[in-house]
Amino acid sequence: MFLLFFSLLMFFLSLNFMVLDYVLMLEFQLMNINSCQILMTLLFDWMSLLFMSFVLFISSMVIYYSYSYMEGDLNINRFIMLVCMFVLSMMLLIISPNLISILLGWDGLGLVSYCLVIYYQNLKSYNAGMITALSNRIGDVFLLLSIAWMLNYGGFNYYFYVDYMKMDEIFIIGLFIMIAAMTKSAQIPFSSWLPAAMAAPTPVSSLVHSSTLVTAGVYLLIRFNLSLNYNCMMFMLFIGSMTMFMAGLGANYEYDLKKIIALSTLSQLGLMMSILSLGEYKLAFFHLLTHALFKALLFMCGGCMIHNLNNCQDIRFMGNLINLMPLTCAFFIISNMALCGLPFLSGFYSKDLILEIVSMNYMNMYIYMIFFISTGLTVSYTFRLIYYVIIGDYNHFSLHLISDNNNFIMLKGMSGLIMFVIFGGSMLMWLMFPIPYFICLPFIMKMMVLFVIMIGSLLGYEFSKLKLNYFLNSYENMKSSLFFSSMWNMPYLSTFGMNYYPLMMGNKIYMNLDQGWSEFMGAQNIYMNIKNMSMFFQFLYNNNLKIFLLLTIMWVMFLLFI
């Protein structure tokens, strides 16, 4: 209730700030050392307030939901505390214009995320937690580097230097912030931690890995959007579009319910990154908010299904759930449709607008195609998911108790979000864009989005249809399926590539150099040589005095001769 109250408060404050075009900066002077002030700065404008209100709203719903989902867990209080700590870190990240306090919130996010991923303590969770924490450490390092570089400007409040950073010959801060955001938002070299982090409990996935933590990177880039150089933007556009495509393709081959939703999150993050790098930061923020709503709801529905199916996450066991749990499935379908961009749900307003802006932009064919193909793939995996979970045959235990009645609290938590998933997009659109975007496109390009949605839905249905006289397409092409479902082999590269091969290399270097040649050329061998020589001389001294004297005389003769 506390979080919900604050969420509403922030929302109305944000409306107020938006109407007045008002920005509030509060500076608290913590201490004063020899005329060097140590300040804590807070920045309130419509963007930070709106994002905070959404984060607080989703977290209040998720905490309410987890009282039912985590029921019977011995450590439920610790779980709720961790979620609250997470929300606190997120707040710190959102309202600070100061890079140091941003680092505090950023690290808090990474740490709490690690604690939540390893909440169920088994080997898989530990590995997932480690890859999550270490991937995010890279971003922390780049944030630290940009803090060090801020010393050149004479202050850590990046908010004042954003325009200047762009004029800097070395656009180093933009680059560092971009790499930090890429690790947090799981863009292409660092993508494999996001599906791995699904080892966390579902409420965590709903709050952390769909709507808040992974969008922290995008939010940071929205804040820094003026300081990004043209080359940075091009690089980010390429990376974002590749991520979007890769995740959309991978989700079509995945069978774990939570991983499918995680990959769809990754795809949407790629979309936000791409549109941000085209310079449309307001659109990126708009999509970030609508996506947070429907993705949190999608995860909550998935968690409800998993909870009812006796903690089974494989979608091949599900099916026909529309007859067993109708309300959950209704929420599930509505949020999925919002994800696809079905007209007049919340996802449509942001996604359709983004695609139309891309169509209007002077971009090459590659960008246009990859945007629309990725959208089609989104619809495709969504319809595949709906086929497997809702329409197909029920494949789980014959003796089951699957019903909407045993999870009343979860349904109440979800029904808080459903109104925003339906009406949130249009509401935000009216609020955020006082001057509407003017879209001028030919009819065919205007209809292209809806056409892609239709094609994608057909593709997803065909892809997953399974009958006796039907070949399962993904089984026919086994090698490509394995390649695509493992995110272009990225998990192997970021686990084996980071652990196994460097360790093996280190072992070889240790055996051949440290214990091998450097021993032979260096310490041990020199010692052996000296020892052998002294033994030889001792042999001469002790035993054969005649030989010794003869050698001495020869040596003296030799010297005299020279």
C-alpha positions in Angstrom: 0.0 0.0 0.0 2.9 2.3 0.9 4.5 1.8 -2.6 1.1 2.2 -4.3 0.4 5.4 -2.5 3.9 6.8 -3.5 3.4 5.6 -7.0 0.1 7.6 -7.4 1.8 10.6 -5.7 4.7 10.5 -8.2 2.3 10.1 -11.1 0.3 13.2 -10.3 3.5 15.1 -9.5 4.8 14.1 -12.9 1.7 15.4 -14.6 2.1 18.6 -12.7 5.8 18.9 -13.8 4.8 18.0 -17.3 2.2 20.7 -17.6 4.4 23.4 -16.0 7.6 22.2 -17.8 9.3 22.2 -14.5 12.5 20.7 -13.3 13.5 20.5 -9.6 17.0 19.9 -8.4 17.7 19.4 -4.7 21.2 19.6 -3.4 22.1 18.3 0.1 25.5 19.2 1.3 26.8 16.2 3.1 30.1 17.6 4.3 32.6 20.4 3.5 36.3 19.5 3.4 38.6 22.6 2.7 36.1 24.3 0.5 35.4 21.1 -1.4 31.7 20.3 -1.1 30.4 16.8 -1.1 26.9 17.1 -2.4 24.0 14.7 -2.8 21.9 15.9 -5.7 18.4 14.8 -6.6 16.8 15.6 -9.9 13.0 15.6 -10.3 11.5 16.2 -13.7 8.6 14.6 -15.5 10.7 11.8 -16.8 12.2 10.6 -13.5 8.9 11.0 -11.7 6.9 9.1 -14.3 9.4 6.3 -14.4 9.5 6.1 -10.6 5.8 6.0 -10.4 5.7 3.1 -12.9 8.5 1.2 -11.0 6.7 1.7 -7.7 3.3 0.6 -9.1 4.7 -2.6 -10.6 6.7 -3.4 -7.5 3.7 -2.9 -5.3 1.7 -5.3 -7.5 4.6 -7.8 -7.5 5.0 -7.8 -3.8 1.3 -8.3 -3.3 1.5 -11.2 -5.9 4.5 -12.8 -4.2 2.7 -13.2 -0.9 0.6 -15.9 -2.7 3.3 -17.1 -5.1 6.0 -17.6 -2.4 3.6 -18.9 0.2 5.1 -21.6 2.4 8.6 -20.3 1.7 10.6 -20.1 5.0 12.5 -17.0 4.0 9.6 -15.0 2.5 10.4 -11.9 4.7 14.0 -11.9 3.4 12.6 -12.1 -0.1 10.3 -9.1 0.4 13.2 -7.2 1.9 15.4 -7.9 -1.1 12.7 -6.7 -3.4 12.4 -3.5 -1.4 16.1 -3.0 -1.5 16.0 -3.4 -5.2 13.3 -0.8 -5.5 15.3 1.6 -3.4 18.4 1.2 -5.6 16.3 1.8 -8.6 15.0 5.0 -7.1 18.5 6.1 -6.4 19.5 5.4 -10.0 16.5 7.3 -11.5 16.6 10.5 -9.5 20.3 11.2 -9.4 22.0 13.5 -11.9 25.3 12.7 -10.2 27.4 9.9 -11.6 28.6 8.8 -8.2 25.2 8.3 -6.8 24.2 6.7 -10.1 27.0 4.2 -9.5 25.7 3.5 -6.0 22.2 2.7 -7.4 23.7 0.8 -10.3 25.8 -1.4 -8.1 22.9 -1.9 -5.7 20.9 -3.2 -8.6 23.6 -5.6 -9.6 24.1 -6.9 -6.1 20.4 -7.3 -5.2 19.8 -8.9 -8.6 22.6 -11.4 -7.8 21.0 -12.2 -4.4 17.6 -12.7 -6.0 18.9 -14.9 -8.8 20.6 -17.3 -6.3 17.5 -17.3 -4.1 16.7 -20.9 -4.9 20.0 -22.4 -3.9 21.2 -24.9 -6.4 24.0 -25.3 -8.9 22.1 -23.8 -11.8 21.1 -20.7 -9.8 24.7 -20.2 -8.6 26.0 -20.3 -12.1 23.3 -18.0 -13.4 24.0 -15.6 -10.5 27.7 -15.5 -11.2 27.2 -14.9 -14.9 24.7 -12.1 -14.1 27.0 -10.5 -11.5 30.1 -10.7 -13.7 28.5 -9.4 -16.8 27.2 -6.4 -14.9 30.7 -5.8 -13.4 31.9 -4.9 -16.8 29.3 -2.1 -16.9 30.3 -1.0 -13.4 33.9 -0.7 -14.5 33.0 1.5 -17.4 30.8 3.6 -15.2 33.8 4.0 -12.8 36.0 5.0 -15.8 33.5 7.7 -16.9 33.5 9.0 -13.3 37.3 9.3 -13.5 37.0 11.1 -16.8 34.4 13.5 -15.3 37.2 14.9 -13.2 38.3 16.8 -16.4 35.0 18.7 -16.3 35.3 19.8 -12.7 32.1 18.2 -11.4 30.3 14.9 -11.3 26.8 16.3 -12.2 26.7 15.1 -15.7 23.4 16.9 -16.2 25.3 20.2 -16.6 27.9 18.9 -19.0 25.8 16.9 -21.4 26.0 19.4 -24.2 29.7 19.9 -23.7 30.4 16.2 -23.8 29.2 16.1 -27.4 31.6 18.8 -28.5 34.5 17.0 -26.8 36.9 15.7 -29.4 37.2 12.4 -27.6 33.6 11.3 -27.1 34.8 9.0 -24.4 32.1 9.5 -21.8 29.3 8.8 -24.3 31.2 5.6 -25.3 31.7 4.4 -21.7 28.1 5.1 -20.7 27.0 3.3 -23.8 29.0 0.2 -23.0 27.7 0.3 -19.4 24.2 0.5 -20.7 24.8 -2.4 -23.1 25.9 -4.7 -20.2 22.9 -3.7 -18.0 20.4 -3.9 -20.9 22.0 -7.2 -22.1 22.8 -6.1 -25.7 24.7 -8.4 -28.0 28.1 -9.4 -26.5 26.6 -9.5 -23.0 23.1 -11.0 -23.8 23.5 -14.4 -22.3 23.0 -13.4 -18.7 19.3 -12.4 -19.2 17.9 -15.8 -20.0 20.2 -17.3 -17.4 18.8 -15.0 -14.7 15.4 -16.7 -15.1 16.6 -19.0 -12.4 15.2 -16.4 -10.0 11.6 -16.7 -8.6 8.9 -15.5 -11.0 8.0 -12.3 -9.1 11.7 -11.3 -9.4 11.7 -12.0 -13.1 8.5 -9.9 -13.4 9.9 -6.9 -11.5 13.6 -7.1 -12.1 14.3 -8.8 -15.4 11.5 -7.4 -17.4 10.6 -3.9 -16.3 13.2 -2.2 -14.2 16.7 -3.5 -14.0 17.1 -4.2 -17.7 15.7 -0.9 -18.6 18.1 1.0 -16.3 20.7 1.0 -19.1 18.2 2.4 -21.6 17.1 5.0 -19.0 20.7 6.1 -18.5 21.2 6.5 -22.2 18.0 8.5 -22.4 19.5 10.8 -19.8 22.8 11.0 -21.7 21.1 11.2 -25.1 22.6 14.6 -26.0 26.1 13.6 -25.3 26.2 10.7 -27.8 28.3 11.1 -30.9 27.1 10.2 -34.4 29.5 7.2 -34.5 28.4 6.0 -31.1 24.8 6.2 -32.4 25.5 4.2 -35.5 27.3 1.5 -33.5 24.4 1.4 -31.0 21.9 1.2 -33.8 23.7 -1.8 -35.3 24.1 -3.6 -31.9 20.4 -2.9 -30.9 19.0 -4.1 -34.2 21.1 -7.3 -34.1 20.0 -8.0 -30.5 16.4 -7.5 -31.5 16.7 -9.9 -34.4 18.7 -12.5 -32.5 16.3 -12.6 -29.5 13.2 -12.7 -31.7 14.7 -15.6 -33.6 15.9 -17.4 -30.4 12.5 -17.2 -28.7 10.9 -19.1 -31.6 13.1 -22.1 -30.7 12.9 -22.0 -27.0 10.7 -24.4 -24.9 11.1 -22.8 -21.4 8.2 -20.4 -20.7 10.3 -18.0 -18.6 13.1 -18.0 -21.1 10.7 -17.2 -24.0 9.4 -14.2 -22.1 13.0 -13.2 -21.2 14.0 -13.3 -24.9 11.0 -11.2 -25.8 12.2 -8.7 -23.2 15.6 -8.7 -24.9 14.0 -8.1 -28.2 12.1 -5.1 -27.0 15.3 -3.8 -25.3 17.0 -4.0 -28.7 14.1 -2.0 -30.2 14.4 0.7 -27.5 18.2 0.9 -28.1 17.7 1.2 -31.8 15.1 3.9 -31.7 17.2 5.7 -29.1 20.1 5.7 -31.4 18.0 7.3 -34.1 17.7 10.2 -31.8 14.1 9.6 -30.7 14.6 9.5 -27.0 11.0 10.3 -26.1 9.8 7.4 -28.1 12.3 5.1 -26.4 11.1 6.3 -23.0 7.4 5.8 -24.1 8.1 2.3 -25.2 10.1 1.6 -22.0 7.0 2.5 -19.9 4.4 0.6 -21.9 6.7 -2.4 -22.2 7.3 -2.4 -18.4 3.5 -2.7 -17.9 2.7 -5.5 -20.3 5.9 -7.5 -19.7 5.4 -7.5 -15.9 1.9 -8.8 -16.4 3.1 -11.4 -18.9 5.6 -12.7 -16.3 3.0 -12.7 -13.6 0.6 -14.8 -15.8 3.5 -17.2 -16.6 4.3 -17.5 -12.9 0.6 -18.3 -12.2 0.7 -21.1 -14.8 4.0 -22.5 -13.5 2.7 -22.4 -9.9 -0.4 -24.3 -10.9 1.4 -26.9 -13.0 3.5 -27.9 -10.0 6.5 -25.8 -10.9 6.8 -27.1 -14.5 8.2 -24.5 -16.9 8.2 -26.5 -20.1 5.6 -25.3 -22.5 5.3 -28.7 -24.1 3.6 -30.0 -20.9 1.1 -27.1 -20.9 -1.9 -26.7 -23.2 -5.7 -26.2 -23.0 -5.2 -23.9 -20.1 -8.0 -21.6 -21.3 -10.5 -24.1 -20.0 -8.7 -24.7 -16.7 -7.7 -21.1 -15.8 -9.7 -18.7 -18.0 -9.0 -15.4 -16.3 -5.2 -15.9 -16.1 -5.2 -16.9 -19.8 -7.3 -13.8 -20.7 -4.7 -11.6 -19.0 -1.9 -13.6 -20.7 -3.5 -13.2 -24.2 -4.1 -9.5 -23.6 -0.6 -8.8 -22.6 0.7 -10.9 -25.4 -1.4 -8.9 -27.9 0.0 -5.7 -26.4 3.5 -7.1 -27.0 2.7 -7.8 -30.6 1.3 -4.3 -31.1 -2.3 -5.2 -31.8 -4.2 -1.9 -32.4 -5.3 0.2 -29.5 -3.6 -1.8 -26.7 -0.7 -0.1 -24.9 2.1 -1.7 -27.0 0.5 -0.6 -30.2 0.9 3.1 -29.5 4.6 2.9 -28.9 5.6 0.1 -31.2 3.6 1.3 -34.2 4.9 4.8 -33.8 8.5 3.6 -33.6 8.1 1.6 -36.8 6.4 4.4 -38.6 9.2 6.8 -37.6 11.7 4.3 -38.9 9.8 4.1 -42.1 9.9 7.9 -42.4 13.6 8.2 -41.6 16.2 8.3 -44.3 17.6 4.9 -43.4 19.0 2.1 -45.6 17.2 -1.1 -46.5 19.0 -3.2 -43.8 17.6 -1.1 -40.9 14.1 -1.1 -42.4 14.1 -4.9 -43.0 15.6 -5.8 -39.7 13.0 -3.7 -37.8 10.1 -5.2 -39.6 11.4 -8.8 -39.6 12.0 -8.6 -35.8 8.5 -7.3 -35.3 7.2 -10.3 -37.3 9.3 -12.7 -35.3 7.9 -11.1 -32.1 4.3 -11.9 -33.3 5.5 -15.4 -34.4 6.9 -16.5 -31.0 3.8 -15.0 -29.3 1.4 -17.1 -31.4 3.6 -20.1 -30.9 3.4 -19.5 -27.2 -0.4 -19.1 -27.3 -0.7 -22.3 -29.3 1.4 -24.4 -26.9 0.0 -22.9 -23.7 -3.6 -22.2 -24.4 -4.9 -23.9 -27.6 -2.9 -27.2 -27.7 -3.5 -30.4 -25.9 -3.0 -30.7 -22.1 0.1 -32.9 -21.6 0.7 -32.8 -17.8 -0.4 -35.1 -15.0 -3.9 -36.6 -15.3 -4.5 -35.9 -11.6 -4.5 -32.2 -11.4 -6.0 -29.3 -9.6 -5.6 -26.3 -12.0 -8.0 -23.5 -11.3 -8.2 -19.8 -10.9 -9.7 -20.2 -7.5 -6.6 -21.3 -5.7 -4.7 -18.1 -6.5 -7.0 -15.3 -5.7 -4.3 -13.0 -4.4 -2.2 -13.5 -7.6 -5.2 -12.6 -9.7 -5.8 -9.4 -7.7 -2.2 -8.4 -8.2 -2.5 -9.0 -11.9 -5.8 -7.2 -12.3 -4.1 -4.1 -11.0 -1.9 -4.1 -14.1 -4.5 -5.1 -16.7 -6.2 -1.8 -16.9 -2.9 0.0 -17.6 -2.0 -2.7 -20.2 -5.2 -1.9 -22.1 -5.4 1.9 -21.6 -1.9 2.9 -20.6 -0.6 3.4 -24.1 -3.2 5.9 -25.2 -3.1 7.7 -21.8 0.7 8.1 -21.9 0.6 9.2 -25.5 -1.8 12.0 -24.7 0.4 13.0 -21.8 3.9 12.8 -23.2 3.5 14.3 -26.7 1.8 17.7 -26.5 2.7 18.1 -30.2 1.7 14.9 -31.9 4.1 13.2 -34.3 3.2 13.9 -37.9 3.4 10.7 -39.9 3.3 11.1 -43.6 3.5 7.7 -45.4 2.0 6.0 -48.4 -0.8 3.6 -47.6 1.3 0.5 -48.3 4.0 1.5 -45.8 1.4 2.6 -43.3 -0.2 -0.9 -43.5 3.1 -2.6 -43.4 3.1 -3.0 -39.6 -0.3 -4.7 -39.6 0.7 -6.9 -42.5 3.8 -8.0 -40.7 1.7 -8.8 -37.6 -0.6 -11.0 -39.8 2.3 -12.8 -41.5 4.1 -13.3 -38.2 1.0 -14.9 -36.5 0.6 -17.3 -39.5 4.3 -18.2 -39.3 4.1 -18.8 -35.5 1.1 -21.1 -35.9 2.6 -23.1 -38.7 5.9 -23.4 -36.9 4.5 -25.0 -33.9 1.5 -27.0 -35.2 2.0 -30.6 -34.3 -0.1 -33.5 -35.7 0.5 -37.1 -36.7 0.8 -36.3 -40.4 2.9 -33.2 -39.7 6.7 -32.9 -39.4 7.8 -30.6 -36.6 9.9 -28.1 -38.4 12.3 -27.4 -35.6 13.1 -31.1 -35.3 13.7 -31.4 -39.1 16.5 -28.7 -38.9 18.2 -29.8 -35.7 21.5 -28.1 -36.1 20.1 -24.7 -37.0 17.6 -25.0 -34.2 20.3 -25.6 -31.7 22.3 -22.7 -33.0 19.4 -20.3 -32.9 17.9 -21.5 -29.6 21.3 -21.0 -27.9 21.3 -17.3 -29.0 23.9 -17.7 -31.7 26.1 -19.7 -29.3 26.5 -16.7 -27.0 26.0 -18.6 -23.7 28.9 -20.9 -24.6 31.1 -18.0 -25.5 30.4 -16.1 -22.3 30.7 -19.2 -20.0 33.2 -21.5 -21.6 34.9 -18.7 -23.5 35.4 -16.8 -20.3 36.3 -19.7 -17.9 37.4 -22.9 -19.6 39.6 -21.7 -22.4 41.5 -18.9 -20.5 42.1 -21.4 -17.6 43.3 -24.0 -20.1 45.6 -21.4 -21.7 46.9 -20.4 -18.2 47.6 -24.1 -17.4 49.6 -24.5 -20.6 51.5 -21.3 -20.0 52.2 -22.4 -16.4 53.4 -25.8 -17.4 55.5 -24.7 -20.4 56.8 -21.3 -19.2 56.8 -21.2 -15.4 57.5 -24.8 -14.8 59.2 -25.4 -18.1 61.5 -23.1 -20.0 61.9 -20.4 -17.4 63.0 -23.1 -14.9 65.4 -24.5 -17.5 66.9 -21.2 -18.5 66.6 -19.5 -15.1 66.9 -20.2 -11.4 66.9 -24.0 -11.1 69.2 -24.6 -14.0 71.8 -22.0 -13.1 71.9 -23.5 -9.6 72.5 -27.0 -11.1 75.3 -25.7 -13.4 77.1 -24.0 -10.5 76.7 -27.1 -8.4 78.1 -29.3 -11.1 81.1 -27.0 -11.6 81.9 -26.9 -8.0 81.6 -30.7 -7.7 84.0 -31.0 -10.6 86.5 -28.7 -8.9 86.1 -30.5 -5.6 86.8 -33.7 -7.5 90.0 -32.2 -8.9 91.1 -30.7 -5.5 90.6 -33.8 -3.5 91.6 -36.7 -5.6 94.1 -35.9 -8.3 96.6 -33.3 -7.1 98.8 -34.1 -10.0 96.1 -33.3 -12.5 95.4 -30.1 -10.6 99.0 -28.9 -10.6 99.4 -29.8 -14.2 96.3 -27.8 -15.1 97.5 -24.9 -13.1 100.9 -24.9 -14.8 99.1 -25.1 -18.2 97.0 -22.2 -17.3 100.0 -20.1 -16.2 101.8 -21.0 -19.4 98.7 -20.0 -21.4 98.6 -16.6 -19.7 102.3 -16.1 -20.3 101.9 -17.1 -23.9 99.1 -14.5 -24.3 
